[in-house]
Amino acid sequence: MRPSRPATLGVLLAALLLTPVMAGASTVRAVKLDPETDLRKLTQQANQLNKDYRGQVQSLEDARVKARKATDTAKRLKSALAGAQTDVRRFAQNNYMYGALDGGGLLAFQGDASLALNQAATLSHLTTTRTTQLFRVKELIKEASKAEKAAEAEIVELRKDIERLKKNRVKIETLLAKYGFQTPSGNGGLTARTVTMRNLVLQTFPMPYGYGCLRPGDPGDHGSGRACDFMLSTGGRVPTAEAKARGDRLAQWAITNGQRLGVMYVIWQQKYYDVRTGAGWRMMSDRGGNTANHIDHVHISMF
């Protein structure tokens, strides 16, 4: 028995719709690396290095944050692509089941006219959305592929940072041995070295916006009593020109006197200076706000 013309058209349309989708899906699956797995392993190594270096290594944390964001973006786009592919498959199946219904078919239809009109309306809607759906799938394929490549690139950079820090371990261990290891004393939960730095800063620079050091429960240097934030504005606002100039002087003062005081790293204006890496000032990735990006305060961490 020969298939009817509507059924044949439905099969052809299904093939037309599904071909680019499946081609795109194979393109996405062709990536051999698994960013999620790689990032999970590298994060464990990064956490261990932070312990070995006695505090968060900003370049390492920055690379990890970038890799996490890129990986999340790739994951989100792959999920959106899967949903779009399902929509297109559903469209093809509906068209196959309904078949084609032209003007002549409507005039010759002998059954319930309302059913025929509903079928025609459904097909009209599906046909209208066909181009939009296919365009969306094609764009998602491109975006998902681009996002996965970006995630892989950020993971490569994170891996390079980890290897670089591992190679410099002897140098870092010598530096750590020079300053020794301090634990918080009776000075409000701060180490003696942090107290000395804090007091000198307050003697040297006016602090009209206040400061904060110990942050109980913080997994970083604030929690271990080895860091202070010196505020240059309030409410997360961008500092005035005068306050920014004061922050510039404070950050430079911490670097200039760092060897004598035992400064480990400084963060200011979305840049960080880590004595352990010796890389000078480096830009920090966007953390989402003026305070998170250290636009409104100078952060000083101690060995």
N, C-alpha and C positions, 0 to 999 in steps of 0.2 A: 504494500500500500504506500502510495507516494505521500510524503508529508505535505500538509497544507501550506499555502503561501505565507500566512501569518506565522506559523510555527517556524518555517524556514528563515523568515526575517528575524524572528526572535533569537534563533541560534546564531545567525550572523552577527547580530547586534551584541549578543553576549560575548562572542569571540572578539569583536572590535573593542568592547569595553574592557575586557579582562586582559588582553594582550599587553597594553602599556603598563597596567598595574602590576602584573606578574613580572614583567621585565624590570620595573622599578624595584619591586620587592627583592628580586635576585641581586640587583645592584647594591641594595642596602645590606643584604646578608653576606655579600662578598667580603666584607671587612672581617679579617681573621681575628684581630685583637678584641679583647673584651675590656673596655675602659673601666667598667665597674670593678671587675676582679683585680685589674692592675692597680687601680687607685686604692683599693682596700689593702693590698699588700704593701704598697709604698707608704700609705698612711701609718701602718704599723712600724715601718722602718723609721719614718720621720719622728714618731713619738719616742722611739728609743734614742734617736740622736738628740732630741731635745733634753732627754734625761742625761745623756752623756755630756752634753754641753752646759748642763746646770741651768737651763732656762730656755724658753722658746727662741728658736733661731728664726728671725723675721723673714729672711729670704726663703727659708724652707716653708714657713707657714704661708707666705704669700703665694708661693708656687702651688702649694696644696689647695689653697682657696680658689685659685684660678682653675686648677684641674677639676675641682669639685663642681664649680659653676658650669664649666664647659661640658662635663659629663652629664649633669642634670639636664642641660639644654638638649643634648643629643637624645637622652632617654625620653624626654617630653615629646620631641618631634617624631621619634619612632612610634610612640604610642598614638600620636595624632595621625600618622600615616596609616597605621593598622586600622584605625577607625574609618578613615576615608576609603580605604580599600574595601572594607565591609559594606559601606554605603553603595559603592559602585557595583559590587557583586549583587547586592539586593536589587538594584535598579535593573541589571541585566536579567535577573530571574523573573522579576515582575513583568518585564517586557515580553519575555518568552511565554509566560503563562497567559497574558492577556492577548498576545498577538497584535497585528496591526489592524486598525479600523479606519478606513478612509471615508470620504463623503459618500461614495457609491455604496459602501457597506452599510452606512447609516440609513440610506433611503430604502435599501432592500431588506433591512432588518425586520423580522416578523414577530419578535418577542416583545418583552417589556421595554418600551422606549426609554424609560428613566434609567434602566440598567445600562443600556447602550450609551446614553449620554454620560453617565457616571464613569463608564469605562473610557470613553473618549477624553473626558476631563482628566482622568488619572494619567492616561498616556501623554496628554498634552503637558501636564505638570512634570512628568518624568523626563520628557524630551527637553523641556526648558532647563531642567537642572542638570542634564547630562553634561553639557559643555562646562558648566561651573564645576561640577564634581571632578571631571577629568583634569581640568586645569589645576584644581586644588591638589589633586594627587601628584601631578607632575611637579608642581612647585614644592610640595612636601618632600618628594624624593630628592630634589636638589638640596633643600634646606637640611634634611636629615643627613645626607652624605657629607655636606659641608660641616655640619655640627660634629659629626663623628671624627672627621679629620682634625677639627680644631681641638676636640677633647684628647685625641691621640697626641697632638703636638704639645699640649700643656702637660700631659703625663710624661712625655719625653723630657721636657724641661725639669719637671719634678725629679725624675730619675737622675738627671745630670747633677742637680743640686745635691742630692743625697750622696752620689758618688764623690763629688767634689769635697763635701764635708768629711766623708770617710777618709779620703786621702790626707786631709789636713788634721787628722786626729792627734798626731804626735805634737804638732804645733799648738793645738788647742789645749791638750793636756798639760803642756808646759806653762801655758798662760794661766790655766786654772790653778795649777800648783803654786804659781807666784802669789795669787791672791788668797789661796786657801779656801776653806769652806766654812761659811758662817751660818748659824741658825738663829732664829729670832730669840731675843733675850727679853728682859723685863721692860724694854722700851716701847710699850704699846704694841707688841707683836712684831716689831721691826728688827732687822739685824743692825748691829752697831755701825756697819758701813753705810747702811741706808740712812740711819739717823744723822750721821756726820754730813752726808750729802744734803739731806733735807735742810738741816740747820744752816749750812753755808749758803744754800740757795735763798733761804728766807732773809739772811743777813745781807745778801748782795743785790737781790731783786725785789722790788715792791710786788706784792701779790694781792691786789684789791679784790680779785675774784676767787680767792681761796685755793686750796690744794687738797689732795687726798692720797693716802698711801696704802694702808692695810685694807684689804677687801676680803673678809673671811669667806671661805668657800670657793674663791676664785682659783681655777686650776693653774693659772700663770704666776708671774712674779709678784703680783699684788697679794695673792693668797699666801705666799711664802715670806712676805714682809721684805721683799727686795726691790720694790718699785714705788715711785710716786708720780702722780699727775699734777702738773702745775697749770691751773686754768688761766686762760687769757681772754675769756668772755664768759657769759652766762647763757643758759637756755639753748645751748647748741648753736649760738650765733657765730658768724664769721667775725674774728677779731677786728677791731679798728686798726688803722695804719700804725698808730702808736703802739697798740698792744702787740701787733704782729712783729714790729721791730724789737720789742722787748723779748718776745719769744725767740726771735732769731738770735739775739745776744745770749739768751739762756741756753739754747741748744748748742751754740758754739762754745760757750763757757764749759758745758758738760764734756764736750769732746776735748777741749784744750786741757782740762784738768782731769780727764778720765783716767789716765795712767796712774796718777797720784791717788785718786779717790777710789779707783776700782769700778769705774762705770763700764757696764757690759754693752748696752746699746741705748740709743736715743731715737724717739719717734716724734716727728713734728711736721705739720703741713703735708700729710700723706706721703712722707718720706721717712726712711729709717737709716740709721748709721750704726752698724754692728761692728764692734771692735774685734770680735772673734773671726769674722770673715775677712776683714780688712778691705772690703770692696768700696768703701766710701759711701756717700749718700746714694740711695736707690729709691725709685718710686714704688709706692705700695699700691696694690690693686684697690679698687673702690670697694669699701666695706659697707656702703649704704647710708652714710650720714656724716655730718661734720665732726661729731664726737668719735664715732667709730673710725673715721679717717684721720683722727688727731689733728683736725684743722683748728680746734679751739683749745688745745692744751698740749704742753710738752710732756712727754712720757720719758722718764729716766729709770732704767733698770740697772741694778748693781750685781757684780759677781758675788 
